[in-house]
Amino acid sequence: MSDPEPIVTPDIERPDPSLIDALRDIGSATASGELAKLGVRNAHLVGPLPRLDGASIVGPAITLQFLPKREDLHKPGEYSGPERQLHRHALYHTQPGDVVVVDARGDLTSGVFGDMMLTFFKGRGGAGVIVDGCIRDFPKVKELDLPLWTRGFTPNFHTQTNIWPTGVNCPIGCGGVLVVPGDIIIADDDGAVIVPIALAPELAEKAGEHAEWEVFSRERLLAGGDLRKYYPLTDEARAEYEAWKTQQ
C-alpha cells in the first residue's frame, strides 16, 4: 500500500505587528463594546472559559474545524497515521503570537489537543488556544502556563469520540461567532472576542481613547467622585479630563 498524499493546508495572512501592539492593552470588554458601536454586535465567543488566571492575549487566528463523525465515512484505524490527523496540521502553521481557534462543536467528550501537541505549540511561540470544546491532559498542560479558553476537559482523544477534523484555516463557527482565518483575537479573563481585520485600525483608535478616559474616571470614582459625572464621561467632566491628559 502506497503512502497517502501529503496534506497541504493554507496559511493565514498576519496583520502588521504594530496593529497587534495597538490593541494589546484594550481588553476584551472594551473591544466588545466598541465593536458593537462599529456594527459587530456578536463578537464574543460564548462558551470557552479562561483557564489561566490573568492571561491576556492578542493575535491572529489560525482556525481548525471539526464536523460530526459518520461511521460509513470514518472507519476504525483509518486515521491511525499521525500525518493523516488534520488537527496536527493546524499547529504546523504556528508563528510567534498566533492564536489557534477551534470549532469543536461544543463537544464535551472529545479532547482536541493534549499535552504534547500544546507543548509543541508553545515552543513555536503560540500565544494561546481557544476551543469550543475540550482538551485533554490538563494537569500537564497547566504546567505550560499557556493561555487557554475551553469549555472543559476530558480524558478522551478526539478519534475515540464524536467529531472529525475537516478543515484548517477556513471560516469556522466558534462559540456562536464566525471566525475568519487571520481575524485578530483579544482574550482575557472576561472571555475571547474576534476583531475583523478590516475594523482593527478603527477599533484601536476608538478603544484606545475609551481605555484612556476610563483610567481618568476610575481615579475620580475611587476618590469619591459622582458616578453620574464620570461614568460615562460627561461634557461637564471632559474639560477636567483634558487637563488630566495634559498632566500625564
MILO-517836 format. One line per 8 residues: their letters; for each residue z negated, x negated, y negated of N, C-alpha, C. Coordinates in Angstrom, 2 decimals. Layout:
<pts>
A	Z,X,Y,Z,X,Y,Z,X,Y | ...
</pts>
This chain:
<pts>
MSDPEPIV	0.00,-0.85,1.19,0.00,0.00,0.00,0.00,-0.88,-1.24 | 0.91,-0.64,-2.16,1.01,-1.45,-3.37,-0.10,-1.09,-4.35 | -0.41,-2.06,-5.22,-1.42,-1.81,-6.25,-0.91,-0.76,-7.23 | -1.82,0.05,-7.79,-1.38,1.04,-8.77,-0.88,0.38,-10.04 | -0.04,1.09,-10.76,0.43,0.60,-12.05,-0.75,0.39,-12.99 | -0.73,-0.69,-13.82,-1.84,-0.89,-14.77,-1.92,0.26,-15.77 | -3.13,0.58,-16.14,-3.36,1.64,-17.12,-3.31,1.05,-18.51 | -2.50,1.62,-19.36,-2.40,1.19,-20.75,-2.81,2.36,-21.64
TPDIERPD	-3.79,2.15,-22.50,-4.26,3.21,-23.40,-4.12,2.75,-24.84 | -3.88,3.68,-25.76,-3.65,3.29,-27.17,-4.94,2.83,-27.85 | -4.79,1.95,-28.81,-5.92,1.53,-29.65,-6.02,2.48,-30.83 | -7.08,2.30,-31.64,-7.27,3.12,-32.84,-6.87,2.32,-34.06 | -6.62,3.03,-35.15,-6.40,2.38,-36.44,-7.74,2.34,-37.17 | -8.20,1.14,-37.47,-9.52,0.97,-38.07,-9.43,0.91,-39.59 | -10.40,1.52,-40.28,-10.38,1.50,-41.75,-10.74,0.14,-42.30 | -10.45,-0.05,-43.58,-10.84,-1.28,-44.26,-12.37,-1.42,-44.21
PSLIDALR	-12.88,-2.60,-43.89,-14.34,-2.77,-43.82,-15.07,-2.37,-45.09 | -14.42,-2.48,-46.25,-15.08,-2.11,-47.50,-15.38,-0.61,-47.53 | -14.56,0.20,-46.88,-14.82,1.64,-46.83,-16.02,1.94,-45.94 | -16.13,1.24,-44.83,-17.31,1.38,-43.97,-18.57,1.00,-44.75 | -18.51,-0.11,-45.48,-19.67,-0.55,-46.26,-20.06,0.48,-47.32 | -19.06,1.12,-47.93,-19.34,2.11,-48.97,-20.04,3.34,-48.42 | -19.88,3.60,-47.13,-20.51,4.77,-46.51,-21.83,4.44,-45.82 | -22.18,3.17,-45.76,-23.27,2.75,-44.88,-24.63,3.31,-45.26
DIGSATAS	-24.90,3.51,-46.54,-26.23,3.96,-46.97,-26.30,5.45,-47.29 | -25.28,6.20,-46.91,-25.23,7.61,-47.30,-26.09,8.49,-46.39 | -26.01,8.28,-45.08,-26.77,9.10,-44.13,-26.02,10.35,-43.73 | -26.33,10.85,-42.55,-25.59,12.00,-42.01,-25.85,13.28,-42.80 | -27.06,13.47,-43.31,-27.37,14.71,-44.02,-26.57,14.81,-45.32 | -26.56,13.73,-46.10,-25.79,13.74,-47.34,-24.29,13.85,-47.03 | -23.83,13.14,-46.00,-22.42,13.21,-45.63,-22.02,14.62,-45.26 | -22.86,15.29,-44.46,-22.54,16.66,-44.04,-22.47,17.60,-45.23
GELAKLGV	-23.43,17.48,-46.15,-23.44,18.35,-47.32,-22.25,18.13,-48.23 | -21.91,16.85,-48.46,-20.79,16.56,-49.34,-19.45,16.90,-48.69 | -19.34,16.73,-47.37,-18.11,17.12,-46.68,-17.88,18.62,-46.77 | -18.97,19.40,-46.72,-18.83,20.85,-46.86,-18.22,21.20,-48.21 | -18.61,20.47,-49.26,-18.04,20.70,-50.59,-16.57,20.30,-50.65 | -16.17,19.37,-49.76,-14.78,18.92,-49.71,-13.94,19.76,-48.75 | -14.57,20.79,-48.16,-13.83,21.72,-47.32,-13.99,21.56,-45.84 | -14.78,20.57,-45.39,-15.01,20.38,-43.95,-16.43,20.84,-43.64
RNAHLVGP	-16.55,22.11,-43.27,-17.88,22.69,-43.07,-18.44,22.38,-41.69 | -17.58,22.00,-40.76,-18.01,21.78,-39.38,-17.84,20.31,-39.04 | -18.77,19.47,-39.51,-18.67,18.03,-39.30,-19.77,17.49,-38.38 | -20.81,18.27,-38.14,-21.95,17.82,-37.32,-21.65,18.02,-35.84 | -21.77,16.97,-35.06,-21.57,17.04,-33.61,-22.84,17.60,-32.98 | -22.84,18.90,-32.72,-24.04,19.59,-32.26,-24.27,19.33,-30.78 | -25.47,18.90,-30.43,-25.82,18.69,-29.02,-26.33,17.30,-28.75 | -25.54,16.24,-29.01,-26.04,14.88,-28.80,-27.19,14.56,-29.75
LPRLDGAS	-28.29,14.09,-29.18,-29.51,13.80,-29.94,-29.76,12.30,-30.00 | -30.40,11.82,-31.08,-30.67,10.39,-31.20,-31.68,9.92,-30.16 | -31.40,8.76,-29.56,-32.26,8.21,-28.50,-32.89,6.88,-28.88 | -32.56,6.36,-30.07,-33.17,5.12,-30.54,-33.68,5.39,-31.95 | -34.98,5.56,-32.07,-35.57,5.94,-33.36,-35.19,4.95,-34.45 | -34.78,5.52,-35.58,-34.48,4.71,-36.75,-33.09,4.11,-36.77 | -32.31,4.34,-35.72,-30.96,3.77,-35.69,-30.06,4.49,-36.70 | -29.19,3.74,-37.34,-28.24,4.30,-38.30,-26.94,3.51,-38.19
IVGPAITL	-25.84,4.22,-37.93,-24.57,3.53,-37.72,-23.46,4.19,-38.54 | -22.46,3.40,-38.87,-21.22,3.88,-39.49,-20.09,3.07,-38.87 | -19.09,3.75,-38.31,-17.99,3.02,-37.72,-16.89,3.94,-37.21 | -15.71,3.37,-36.91,-14.59,4.18,-36.44,-14.76,4.60,-34.99 | -14.18,5.76,-34.66,-14.38,6.37,-33.35,-13.29,5.97,-32.36 | -13.73,5.37,-31.24,-12.94,5.31,-30.02,-13.26,6.58,-29.24 | -12.26,7.33,-28.80,-12.54,8.60,-28.15,-12.23,8.56,-26.65 | -13.01,9.33,-25.90,-12.85,9.47,-24.45,-13.00,10.93,-24.08
QFLPKRED	-12.03,11.44,-23.33,-12.01,12.86,-22.97,-12.21,13.04,-21.47 | -13.06,14.01,-21.12,-13.22,14.45,-19.74,-12.75,15.89,-19.61 | -12.29,16.23,-18.42,-11.96,17.61,-18.07,-12.62,17.95,-16.73 | -12.68,19.23,-16.38,-13.30,19.58,-15.10,-12.55,18.97,-13.92 | -13.30,18.55,-12.91,-12.72,18.05,-11.68,-12.20,19.23,-10.85 | -11.05,19.02,-10.20,-10.50,20.06,-9.32,-10.16,19.44,-7.97 | -10.66,20.07,-6.89,-10.64,19.44,-5.58,-9.23,19.13,-5.07 | -8.24,19.97,-5.40,-6.90,19.71,-4.88,-6.22,18.53,-5.59
LHKPGEYS	-6.72,18.17,-6.75,-6.15,17.06,-7.51,-6.96,15.78,-7.39 | -8.27,15.91,-7.18,-9.16,14.76,-7.16,-9.85,14.70,-5.80 | -9.31,13.91,-4.90,-9.80,13.84,-3.53,-10.81,12.70,-3.37 | -11.72,12.77,-2.41,-12.70,11.69,-2.21,-12.01,10.34,-2.03 | -12.53,9.31,-2.71,-12.00,7.97,-2.58,-10.83,7.65,-3.48 | -10.22,8.67,-4.08,-9.03,8.44,-4.90,-9.34,7.57,-6.10 | -10.59,7.58,-6.54,-10.97,6.93,-7.79,-11.82,5.68,-7.53 | -11.73,5.13,-6.31,-12.66,4.07,-5.92,-12.34,2.73,-6.57
GPERQLHR	-11.08,2.44,-6.89,-10.75,1.17,-7.53,-11.23,1.14,-8.96 | -12.01,0.11,-9.36,-12.59,0.10,-10.72,-11.55,0.30,-11.82 | -10.37,-0.32,-11.69,-9.39,-0.22,-12.78,-8.73,1.14,-12.86 | -8.98,2.00,-11.87,-8.49,3.37,-11.95,-9.45,4.25,-12.74 | -10.62,3.73,-13.04,-11.66,4.51,-13.72,-11.42,4.46,-15.22 | -10.84,5.53,-15.72,-10.32,5.54,-17.09,-11.41,5.34,-18.13 | -12.65,5.75,-17.82,-13.70,5.59,-18.82,-13.98,4.12,-19.12 | -13.70,3.23,-18.17,-13.82,1.80,-18.44,-12.84,1.36,-19.53
HALYHTQP	-11.65,1.95,-19.51,-10.60,1.53,-20.42,-10.91,1.90,-21.87 | -11.70,2.93,-22.09,-12.14,3.22,-23.45,-12.94,2.05,-24.00 | -13.82,1.48,-23.18,-14.66,0.38,-23.64,-13.87,-0.90,-23.84 | -12.76,-1.06,-23.14,-11.96,-2.28,-23.30,-11.45,-2.44,-24.73 | -11.35,-1.35,-25.46,-10.84,-1.41,-26.84,-11.90,-1.87,-27.84 | -13.14,-2.01,-27.41,-14.24,-2.23,-28.35,-14.04,-3.46,-29.22 | -14.18,-3.24,-30.54,-14.29,-4.31,-31.51,-15.60,-4.14,-32.27 | -16.10,-5.19,-32.92,-17.38,-5.07,-33.63,-17.39,-3.90,-34.60
GDVVVVDA	-18.44,-3.08,-34.49,-18.61,-1.95,-35.39,-18.05,-0.64,-34.87 | -17.37,-0.65,-33.73,-16.79,0.59,-33.19,-17.86,1.51,-32.61 | -17.53,2.81,-32.61,-18.40,3.84,-32.03,-17.59,4.58,-30.95 | -18.13,4.66,-29.75,-17.47,5.42,-28.69,-17.99,6.86,-28.73 | -17.05,7.82,-28.80,-17.40,9.24,-28.86,-16.77,9.90,-27.63 | -17.62,10.60,-26.85,-17.18,11.11,-25.55,-17.31,12.63,-25.49 | -16.20,13.28,-25.16,-16.22,14.70,-24.81,-16.51,14.80,-23.33 | -17.79,14.97,-22.97,-18.20,15.14,-21.58,-18.49,16.60,-21.27
RGDLTSGV	-18.00,17.49,-22.13,-18.04,18.92,-21.88,-19.47,19.49,-21.80 | -20.44,18.75,-22.36,-21.82,19.21,-22.30,-22.41,19.16,-20.91 | -21.74,18.48,-19.97,-22.18,18.44,-18.58,-23.47,17.62,-18.46 | -24.49,18.21,-17.85,-25.80,17.56,-17.75,-26.05,16.92,-16.39 | -25.02,16.85,-15.54,-25.19,16.25,-14.22,-24.38,14.97,-14.06 | -23.58,14.61,-15.05,-22.63,13.50,-14.90,-22.98,12.36,-15.84 | -23.26,11.19,-15.29,-23.57,10.02,-16.10,-22.28,9.31,-16.51 | -21.90,9.44,-17.77,-20.62,8.90,-18.23,-20.62,7.38,-18.20
FGDMMLTF	-21.66,6.75,-18.75,-21.80,5.30,-18.73,-23.17,4.96,-18.18 | -23.29,3.75,-17.64,-24.56,3.23,-17.19,-24.88,1.90,-17.84 | -25.90,1.26,-17.32,-26.44,0.02,-17.87,-25.39,-1.07,-18.04 | -24.61,-1.34,-16.99,-23.69,-2.48,-17.05,-22.55,-2.24,-18.05 | -22.03,-1.04,-18.06,-20.92,-0.76,-18.98,-21.39,-0.77,-20.43 | -22.60,-0.28,-20.68,-23.11,-0.29,-22.04,-23.54,-1.69,-22.46 | -23.94,-2.51,-21.50,-24.21,-3.92,-21.80,-22.93,-4.61,-22.26 | -21.83,-4.34,-21.57,-20.53,-4.87,-21.98,-20.18,-4.40,-23.39
FKGRGGAG	-20.37,-3.12,-23.66,-20.05,-2.55,-24.97,-20.85,-3.23,-26.06 | -22.14,-3.41,-25.84,-22.96,-4.06,-26.87,-22.54,-5.52,-27.04 | -22.23,-6.18,-25.94,-21.80,-7.57,-26.02,-20.51,-7.76,-26.79 | -19.68,-6.73,-26.84,-18.44,-6.78,-27.60,-18.64,-6.40,-29.06 | -19.88,-6.07,-29.43,-20.17,-5.73,-30.82,-20.11,-4.26,-31.15 | -20.09,-3.39,-30.12,-20.07,-1.95,-30.37,-21.29,-1.50,-31.14 | -21.08,-0.55,-32.06,-22.18,-0.10,-32.93,-23.02,0.99,-32.31 | -22.41,1.89,-31.53,-23.17,2.99,-30.96,-22.29,3.88,-30.10
VIVDGCIR	-22.96,4.78,-29.37,-22.29,5.65,-28.41,-22.78,7.08,-28.60 | -21.84,8.02,-28.65,-22.16,9.44,-28.78,-21.53,10.16,-27.60 | -22.35,10.84,-26.80,-21.87,11.50,-25.60,-22.31,12.96,-25.61 | -21.33,13.86,-25.57,-21.65,15.28,-25.42,-21.88,15.55,-23.94 | -22.95,14.95,-23.43,-23.29,14.97,-22.02,-24.36,13.94,-21.77 | -24.28,13.22,-20.64,-25.36,12.32,-20.22,-24.87,10.91,-19.96 | -25.83,9.98,-19.99,-25.64,8.64,-19.44,-26.65,8.47,-18.31 | -26.51,7.36,-17.59,-27.47,7.04,-16.53,-28.12,5.69,-16.82
DFPKVKEL	-29.07,5.29,-15.98,-29.78,4.01,-16.11,-30.53,3.89,-17.43 | -31.06,5.00,-17.93,-31.66,4.95,-19.27,-32.80,3.94,-19.39 | -33.66,3.74,-18.38,-34.71,2.72,-18.54,-34.15,1.33,-18.87 | -33.05,0.96,-18.23,-32.41,-0.32,-18.53,-31.67,-0.28,-19.86 | -31.00,0.83,-20.14,-30.24,0.96,-21.38,-31.17,0.84,-22.60 | -32.38,1.37,-22.49,-33.34,1.27,-23.61,-33.58,-0.17,-24.02 | -33.53,-1.08,-23.06,-33.79,-2.48,-23.35,-32.68,-3.11,-24.21 | -31.52,-2.46,-24.27,-30.41,-2.99,-25.07,-30.58,-2.74,-26.57
DLPLWTRG	-31.48,-1.79,-26.94,-31.60,-1.38,-28.35,-30.24,-0.97,-28.91 | -29.49,-0.25,-28.10,-28.17,0.22,-28.51,-28.30,1.65,-29.03 | -27.84,1.92,-30.26,-27.92,3.28,-30.78,-27.14,4.26,-29.90 | -27.83,5.33,-29.48,-27.24,6.33,-28.59,-27.55,7.72,-29.10 | -26.58,8.61,-28.93,-26.79,10.04,-29.16,-26.23,10.74,-27.93 | -27.09,11.39,-27.14,-26.67,12.04,-25.90,-27.36,13.40,-25.79 | -26.83,14.22,-24.88,-27.53,15.46,-24.53,-28.68,15.20,-23.56 | -28.60,14.14,-22.78,-29.65,13.88,-21.81,-29.31,12.70,-20.92
FTPNFHTQ	-29.99,12.64,-19.77,-29.87,11.53,-18.83,-29.78,12.10,-17.42 | -29.22,11.30,-16.52,-29.06,11.73,-15.14,-29.01,10.50,-14.24 | -29.42,10.61,-12.97,-29.23,9.51,-12.04,-27.81,9.44,-11.49 | -26.99,10.46,-11.74,-25.65,10.53,-11.15,-24.63,9.75,-11.96 | -23.64,9.18,-11.27,-22.47,8.70,-11.99,-21.40,9.78,-11.91 | -20.42,9.72,-12.83,-19.61,10.92,-13.05,-18.72,11.28,-11.87 | -18.34,10.31,-11.00,-17.49,10.70,-9.87,-18.27,11.44,-8.80 | -19.59,11.48,-8.89,-20.38,12.32,-7.99,-20.35,13.79,-8.40
TNIWPTGV	-19.87,14.07,-9.56,-20.17,15.36,-10.16,-18.94,16.13,-10.59 | -18.96,16.74,-11.75,-18.04,17.84,-12.04,-16.91,17.53,-13.01 | -16.88,16.33,-13.58,-15.89,16.05,-14.62,-15.11,14.79,-14.30 | -13.97,14.64,-14.98,-13.00,13.58,-14.68,-12.43,13.05,-15.98 | -12.44,11.73,-16.21,-11.90,11.19,-17.46,-10.38,11.30,-17.48 | -9.84,11.86,-18.53,-8.40,12.15,-18.58,-7.68,11.58,-19.80 | -8.42,11.09,-20.80,-7.73,10.59,-21.99,-8.58,9.60,-22.76 | -7.93,8.58,-23.29,-8.57,7.59,-24.16,-7.81,7.57,-25.49
NCPIGCGG	-8.57,7.61,-26.57,-8.02,7.59,-27.93,-6.99,8.70,-28.14 | -7.44,9.88,-27.76,-6.71,11.12,-28.04,-7.68,12.03,-28.79 | -7.19,13.06,-29.49,-8.12,14.01,-30.12,-9.00,14.67,-29.07 | -10.29,14.81,-29.37,-11.24,15.43,-28.44,-12.10,16.45,-29.18 | -12.79,17.27,-28.41,-13.81,18.14,-28.96,-15.17,17.63,-28.52 | -16.01,17.23,-29.44,-17.34,16.72,-29.10,-18.38,17.47,-29.92 | -19.31,18.13,-29.24,-20.33,18.88,-29.96,-19.77,19.98,-30.81 | -18.64,20.58,-30.35,-18.03,21.67,-31.10,-17.18,21.24,-32.28
VLVVPGDI	-16.89,19.94,-32.39,-16.15,19.41,-33.53,-14.93,18.62,-33.03 | -13.80,18.78,-33.71,-12.63,17.98,-33.43,-12.85,16.55,-33.93 | -12.70,15.58,-33.03,-12.80,14.17,-33.40,-11.46,13.51,-33.12 | -10.87,12.92,-34.15,-9.59,12.23,-34.04,-9.86,10.73,-33.94 | -9.16,10.03,-33.04,-9.38,8.58,-32.95,-9.27,7.91,-34.33 | -10.24,7.07,-34.65,-10.25,6.40,-35.94,-11.02,7.15,-37.01 | -11.42,8.42,-36.76,-12.37,9.08,-37.67,-13.60,8.19,-37.82 | -14.23,8.25,-38.98,-15.45,7.48,-39.19,-16.64,8.32,-38.76
IIADDDGA	-17.54,7.71,-38.02,-18.77,8.35,-37.57,-19.94,7.85,-38.40 | -20.72,8.78,-38.94,-22.01,8.44,-39.57,-23.08,9.10,-38.72 | -24.00,8.32,-38.18,-25.01,8.88,-37.28,-26.36,8.21,-37.53 | -27.41,9.03,-37.47,-28.77,8.54,-37.67,-29.72,9.52,-37.00 | -30.99,9.53,-37.41,-31.97,10.40,-36.76,-31.72,11.88,-37.00 | -30.90,12.22,-37.98,-30.54,13.62,-38.21,-29.40,14.09,-37.32 | -28.68,13.16,-36.69,-27.56,13.51,-35.84,-26.31,12.74,-36.22 | -25.18,13.16,-35.65,-23.90,12.47,-35.85,-22.93,13.39,-36.59
VIVPIALA	-22.19,12.81,-37.53,-21.23,13.54,-38.37,-19.91,12.78,-38.35 | -18.80,13.51,-38.27,-17.49,12.86,-38.38,-17.01,12.93,-39.82 | -16.34,11.86,-40.25,-15.73,11.80,-41.57,-14.23,11.61,-41.38 | -13.41,12.63,-41.68,-11.96,12.43,-41.60,-11.55,11.27,-42.48 | -10.70,10.41,-41.96,-10.39,9.17,-42.67,-9.78,9.45,-44.04 | -9.01,10.53,-44.18,-8.38,10.84,-45.46,-9.39,11.22,-46.53 | -10.56,11.72,-46.10,-11.59,12.14,-47.06,-12.64,11.05,-47.31 | -12.58,9.98,-46.54,-13.64,8.98,-46.61,-13.79,8.35,-48.00
PELAEKAG	-12.72,7.96,-48.71,-12.93,7.37,-50.04,-13.59,8.33,-51.02 | -13.17,9.61,-51.00,-13.78,10.58,-51.92,-15.23,10.84,-51.54 | -15.50,10.90,-50.23,-16.87,11.09,-49.78,-17.75,9.93,-50.25 | -17.25,8.71,-50.11,-18.03,7.55,-50.51,-18.42,7.63,-51.98 | -17.47,8.06,-52.82,-17.75,8.16,-54.26,-18.76,9.25,-54.56 | -18.53,10.46,-54.03,-19.40,11.59,-54.35,-20.77,11.45,-53.70 | -20.79,11.02,-52.45,-22.07,10.90,-51.76,-22.89,9.74,-52.30 | -22.22,8.68,-52.77,-22.95,7.58,-53.38,-23.69,8.02,-54.63
EHAEWEVF	-23.03,8.84,-55.45,-23.67,9.37,-56.65,-24.83,10.30,-56.26 | -24.59,11.14,-55.26,-25.64,12.06,-54.80,-26.87,11.27,-54.33 | -26.63,10.25,-53.51,-27.75,9.47,-52.98,-28.52,8.80,-54.09 | -27.82,8.39,-55.15,-28.48,7.70,-56.26,-29.40,8.63,-57.03 | -28.91,9.84,-57.37,-29.79,10.72,-58.13,-30.94,11.25,-57.27 | -30.74,11.29,-55.95,-31.86,11.69,-55.09,-32.99,10.66,-55.12 | -32.64,9.38,-55.26,-33.68,8.35,-55.39,-34.51,8.62,-56.65 | -33.80,8.88,-57.75,-34.48,9.21,-59.01,-35.34,10.46,-58.86
SRERLLAG	-34.78,11.53,-58.29,-35.52,12.78,-58.15,-36.73,12.62,-57.23 | -36.57,11.85,-56.20,-37.69,11.64,-55.28,-38.85,10.96,-56.00 | -38.52,9.98,-56.85,-39.57,9.30,-57.63,-40.31,10.29,-58.52 | -39.55,11.16,-59.20,-40.17,12.10,-60.11,-41.01,13.14,-59.35 | -40.52,13.60,-58.23,-41.27,14.60,-57.44,-42.54,14.00,-56.88 | -42.47,12.75,-56.43,-43.66,12.10,-55.89,-44.72,11.90,-56.96 | -44.27,11.80,-58.24,-45.20,11.65,-59.36,-45.68,13.00,-59.90 | -45.33,14.09,-59.19,-45.79,15.41,-59.60,-44.80,16.20,-60.42
GDLRKYYP	-43.56,15.76,-60.50,-42.54,16.46,-61.28,-42.21,17.83,-60.73 | -41.56,18.64,-61.56,-41.23,20.03,-61.22,-40.01,20.08,-60.31 | -40.16,20.70,-59.13,-39.06,20.83,-58.18,-37.86,21.53,-58.82 | -38.14,22.53,-59.66,-37.06,23.28,-60.31,-36.25,22.42,-61.27 | -36.86,21.37,-61.77,-36.17,20.49,-62.71,-35.42,19.37,-62.02 | -36.02,18.83,-60.94,-35.50,17.60,-60.37,-34.74,17.77,-59.07 | -34.80,18.95,-58.46,-34.03,19.12,-57.21,-33.56,20.56,-57.06 | -32.25,20.78,-57.21,-31.25,19.78,-57.60,-31.44,19.34,-59.05
LTDEARAE	-30.79,18.26,-59.39,-30.92,17.69,-60.73,-30.34,18.65,-61.76 | -31.15,19.04,-62.73,-30.70,19.99,-63.75,-30.12,19.24,-64.96 | -29.44,20.00,-65.80,-28.92,19.41,-67.03,-30.05,18.84,-67.88 | -31.19,19.53,-67.86,-32.36,19.07,-68.62,-32.81,17.69,-68.17 | -32.71,17.42,-66.87,-33.19,16.15,-66.32,-32.13,15.06,-66.35 | -30.87,15.43,-66.62,-29.79,14.45,-66.48,-29.90,13.31,-67.47 | -30.29,13.59,-68.72,-30.44,12.51,-69.70,-31.51,11.52,-69.24 | -32.57,12.07,-68.68,-33.64,11.24,-68.14,-33.11,10.38,-66.98
YEAWKTQQ	-32.28,10.99,-66.15,-31.67,10.28,-65.01,-30.76,9.14,-65.52 | -29.95,9.41,-66.53,-29.03,8.40,-67.05,-29.82,7.21,-67.63 | -30.93,7.50,-68.30,-31.78,6.42,-68.83,-32.38,5.61,-67.68 | -32.78,6.31,-66.63,-33.34,5.63,-65.43,-32.29,4.72,-64.81 | -31.04,5.19,-64.73,-29.98,4.37,-64.15,-29.79,3.08,-64.96 | -29.82,3.19,-66.28,-29.64,2.03,-67.14,-30.75,1.01,-66.89 | -31.97,1.51,-66.69,-33.10,0.61,-66.44,-32.97,-0.10,-65.09 | -32.35,0.59,-64.12,-32.20,-0.01,-62.80,-31.25,-1.20,-62.85
</pts>
